[in-house]
Amino acid sequence: MKRRNAVLASVALSAVIAHGQKAQIALPEQDKTLARDIFKQLIEINSQDSNGSVTAAAAAMRSRLLQAGFPAADVVLAGPNDRKQNLVARYRGTVGSKLKPILLICHLDVVEARRTDWTTDPYQLVEKDGYFYGRGTQDIKEEDAALVESFIRMRREGFTPNRDLVIALTADEEGGESNGVDWLLKNRPELMTAEFVINPDAGGLELQNGVPKAMAVEATEKLYADYQVTATNRGGHSSEPRPDNAIYELMHALDKLEANPFPVELNDVNRAELEEKAKIATPERAAAIRALLAHPEDASAAAEFSKVPSDSSSIRTTCVATMLKGGHAPNALPGMAQANINCRIFPGHSQEEIRQHLVALFADPALKVDYVTDAGEVFGQGSTRKSMEAPPVRDDVFGPLRAVTHQMWPGIPVIPVLMAGASDSIYTMAVGLPSYGISGMGIDADDDRAHGRDERIRVQSFYDGVEFRYLYLKALTKP
């Protein structure tokens, strides 16, 4: 997920008291070997933006599908340049089916990783202590591997779905100038025609100490935005401090940002999500949830609920400083100080609306607040585009999901959620394709390492997630 929360972004699993179970269905050895080989191959292809190649990963997966017998015409590489080729693979369904395809989108690029930051090589799949380590093990090459393995296994078995299944493995979800889903929708829309979209890079199976607790389905997500806040003045000699020090001005603005959280907002998705969480929480946590639901305007109820940071992000827009720079010499007053403020915007608000909110909050004419695009371009105004509306709760999506979830992990709830992060679903929803974030790759709530150092996934969680993806694809498309 772009600036991804790898796990359910708004569930405090320390509060969950439901009893989960281990997967009831195991991945066959033949397919376990295949899945691991594909996973290893993907992890060991550097696909970060600065010096990697998404094309190399896409071409490797195309070769595997061709070797499995997929026609060349159904395994297409397409993209804007040599490094950013996307793979679109079609699994043909019943001849004459009037059902539109199901589209599965999953990105191949990863966040930058430096060897010096890691205890292992980020571009080697390392198995130790029950985990797979490597950049992309949580975000999101494990799902790329599962999708390719499922296509190969279903073809080997001779399975014919009731409609076409389409995989789009894409570039630049984690940054860069050539987002693959956006590019394909604009330049090769015939490859992306679908009834609805499944995006494994959102939602997902929640674990607590390795035990499944809930299956989260992304029903809607926040809108991502970066803002550049700049303070400037004439600088001067450090022996004569002045109150208009650019760093001081910036610090005062950031203090205001921390002290003034955005107001609580409830919509149909996060209200339903909270109601479900209250059913499976400890008595203390359930009381905090119900108090918030009853009185969202009550500052004390919001403060008690927000003691869990991930829960707090599910009920409001959040903005936080993520990068700072300023000054030019240790013995001079800074003539410039700058901060990047990263915001995750609650549905219903635009990037420009939040920029204006920051301007009013800081109330300092010496500060300039600019919007920064994903490509790093700086503008004095943000977009008026708002976050996507929640898609309908379709029986043909949720029925098979509940069945497979119960089959693999009996007793855990399926909960539609508002995700604090952002994903490529923003592009598919924007063109009218209902999009659902669904993944069976279990991540522990206290082990979210996506985008971070020593990214990892439990070995068993990977194999269970591969089996889930295979079963879910078949359940979605039973003849």
Buried (B, 14 or more C-beta within 10 A) or exposed (E): BBBBBBBBBBBBBEBBEBEBEEBEBEBEEEBBEBBBBBBBBBBBBBBBBEEBBBBBBBBBBBEBBBEBEBEEEBBBEBBBEEBBBBBBBBBBBBEEBEBEBBBBBBBBBBBBBEEEEBEBBBBBBBBEEEBBBBBBBBBBBBBBBBBBBBBBBBBEEEBBBBBBBBBBBBBBBBBBBBBBBBBBBEEBEEBBEBBBBBBBBBBBBBBBEBBBBBBBBBBBBBBBBBBBBBBBBEBBEBEEEEEEBBBBBBBBBBEBBEEEBBEBBBBEBBBBBBEBBBEBBEEEBBBBBBBBBEEBEBEEBBEBBBEBEBBBBBBBBBBEBEEBEBBEEEEEBBBBBBBBBBBBBBBEBBBBBBBBBBBEBBEBEBBBBBBBBBEEEEBEEBBEEBBBEBBEEEEEBBEBBBEBBBBBBEEBBBBBBBBBBBBBBBBBBEEEBBBBBBBBBBBBBEBBBBBBEBBBBBBBBBBBBBBBBBBBBBBBBEE
